[in-house]
Amino acid sequence: MLLGAACLGTASAWADTSPALDRASLWVGAFYSDTQTRIGASDRSGQYNGSFGLEDDLGFRQHKTVPRARLDFLIGDHQGFSFDFYGLDRTHSRSIGRDLSFDGNDYPASARVDGKLNFNFGSAAYRWWFGTGSDVFGLGLGAAYYGVKARIAGQVSLDDETAQASASTHETAWAPVLQLGWRHAFSHDLRIYADAYGVKKNGGNLAGHIYNAAVGLEWFPIENLGLGGEYGYTRIRLDQNHTNYRANLDMRLKGPSLFLRLRF
């Protein structure tokens, strides 16, 4: 009888959800990004190539607020799904201060150049959580979707004549994603966490890697409503393979995020 009760008690404890996890959790907020971006292009023969910085050469704002959303929910007590999405949309025009080349087009100093860059990222992963106390560790496997759309257009006037040139690229891809996580509950209403994920794809029209790491704090002044704050770093390095040329994107994002948190 005593042995049976002890075993039953152990099984019950194992089945309890950790106080560091929620049955369902919605994150809605924004990432205040400090961004550094370089884009470039080269042809297959190596006759032309060029790269430039969107912030340094085209005058893009270094800081931008980026919307972000997440959804997590458990199936049972130690497994569940995790979804994440954010999108970066940037546009700027200016007269450049040095000669630039992109996709076979030359833009001389003082030319008026319009630049546009869109980057979207979404992921879905199945997660396993290990631990039942105040600390749990997570492993997630899934798929990530990402897309890049870039356009450079320039106009230059010389001796009462105007010349124009433009180049654009748009590609999307799917790739496997690996996630790691840690959660610690100081109490039911105050928790800290750390997350990291990596995406890597070789070959195809949009190859490369995306890495992210973040640490954050959650506080719930109301049972089902709270705030989350985190600081994160993301590195994106992608190559777009086209028939006649290859474009590349090298982007670093870092900064704080603030979320409205709903839990159930």
N, C-alpha and C positions, 0 to 999 in steps of 0.2 A: 504493500500500500504506500509506504513512505517513498520507496524507489519510484513507483509509478507517478506519484504526485510531483516528485522532483523532476522527472523527465518531462511531465506535462508543463511544469512551470518553465523549464528551459525552452521548450518549443514555443510557448506563448511569448517569452521574451524575444526569441529570434524573429517572431512574426510581427512584432511591434515596429512601426515606422520610426526612424530616427527623428528626434526633434530638429535636426538640421535640414530635414526635407519636408516638402509639402506634397499633398496628394495632387494638387494642380496649382500651377503658378503662372501668372501672366505678367510680363514686363513690357512697359510702354514708356519710351523716353527718347533721349537724344545723346549723341556723342559729340563733344566739343573738340574737334580734331585739329591738331597741329600737323600740317601735311607738307611733305616734300615729294615732288613728282618729277620724273624724267621720262620722256618718250623719245623714241628714235625709230629709224627705218634704214634698211640696207637692201640692195638688190642681190640676186643670186650670184652675179658675176663679180661682185665686189667693186664695181666701178663707182658707185656712189653710196654714201652713208652719211647719217647725221643724227644728232640727238641734242636736246635742249631741255632746260628746266621750265616747267610751267610757272613756278613762283619767281625764279630769278630772271628768266628771259622774257616771259610774257606778262609778268606782273599779276599773276593770280594771287588772290588772298591766301595767306598761309593758314589762317584759322577759319574754320567753317563748322556750323552746327549741322550734324548729320542725324536724321531720324533713325531709330532702331527699335526693334520689337523682338521679344522672345516668348516662347511657350514651352513649359515643361509639365509633364504629368506622369504619374506612376501607374504601373499595372502590377498590382500586388504591393509588396513592401520594399522590394530591392531592385526593381527593373522598371523601365519606362521609356518615354520618348522625349526628345529635346529638339526644338525648332528655333532657328535664329535667322534674322534678316536685317540688312541695312543697305542703303544706296547712297552713292556720292555723285552729285550732279554739279559740274563746275563749268562756267562760261566767262570769258573775259576778252576784251579787245584793247589793243594799245599799239603805239608806234615803237618798234623794236630798236634796241640800241646797238645791235651787232648783226652780222650776216648769219642767217639760219638756213639749214637744208633739211628737208623732210620728204621722203617718198619721191625723190628725183626732182623736186622743186626747190629753187633757191629764192630766199627772201632776203633782199639786201637791207642793210641798216637804214632806218627811217621809214621802212615800209609799214603800212598799217596791216596788222595781223589779227585775225579773229581765231581764238582757240576754244575748243569745247571738249570736255571729257566726262563721260558717264561710266561709273563702275557700280555694278550691283552684285550682291553676294547673299546667298541663302543656303542653309544647311538643314538636314534632317538626320537624326542619329538615334539609334537604340542604345540606351545606357544601362549599365549594371552598377549598382551601388553596394559597396562592401562596408559593413560595420552597422551597429545598432545603437551605439551610445551617442555622445555629443559630437563625435568625429566620424565622418564617412568619406570614403574615397570612391571616385567614379571612373569608369572606362566606357567610352562611347564609340560606336562604329556606325558609319552611315555614308551619305552622299552629299556633295556640295554642288551648287549651281552658281556659276559666275559669268558675268558678261562685261565686255569692254566696248565702248563706242567712243571714237575720237575723231575730231575733224580740225584741220588747220586750213585757213583760207587767208590769202594775202593780196594786197593791192598796193602798187607802187606807181608814182607819177614821175615822169622824166621828160623834159622838153615838151611839155603840153601833151604828152601821150601817157595813157594809163594801161598798165599790164596787170592781169589777174592770174592767180593760180590757186588751186585747192587740192587737198587730199583727205581721204577719210577711210576709216576702217571700222568694222562692226563684227564681233565674233562672240559666241557663247559656248560654254562647255560644261560637262559634268565630270566630277572626279571624286574618288573616295576621300573621306575625312576621318581622322582619328582624334578623339577628344579625351582629355584627362581633367579630373576635377577633384576638389577637396572642399568640404563643408564642415564648419564648426559652430555649434550653438552655445553661446554664453548663457542664454535663457531662451524661453519660447519666443520672445519678441526681439532678440538681438543676436545676429549671426554674422560670421565672416566667411569669405569663400575665396577660392582661387581657381581659375579655369585656364586651359590652354587647348589649342587645336592646331592641327596641321593638315594641309591639303597639298597633294603633289600629283602631277599628271605629266607623263612623258608622251610625246608624239601628238598627232592630231593638229587641228587648226589653231588651238589655243592651249599651249602647254606651259608648264611652270610650277610655281609653288606659292602658297599663302600660309603664313604662320601668324598666330595670335596668342598673346598671354595677357591675363587681367587678374587683378585682385580687388575685392570689393567688400562692402559692409551693408547689411540689411537691418532696418529698424521698423517695427510695427507698433505705432502708438495706438492703433485700433486693430482688433483681432484679425480682420481680413484685408486691411488696407495699410500700406506702409510705403517707405521710401528705400531706394537702393542707390548707392553711389559706388563707382568703381573707377580705377585708372587702368588703361589698357594700351598695348602696343601691338600694331599690325604691320607686317612686311609682306608686300605683294610684288612678285617678280614673274611677269608673264611674257611669252613670245607668241605672236600671231603669225602663222605660216600661210602665206598666200602664193599664188602661182608664180609671180614674178619677183616678189620681194618678201621680206620679213620685218614686221614691226615689233617693238618691244615696249613694255611698260615697267617701270621701277618706281614703286610708291611706298612711302612710310607714313603711317598714321599713328599718332600717340596723343593721349590726353584723357580728361575725365569724362565720365558718363553719369547721367542722373536719370533714374527710372521711377515711375509710379508703379508700385507693386500690389498686385491682387493675388490672394491665396485662398484656397478652399480645402 
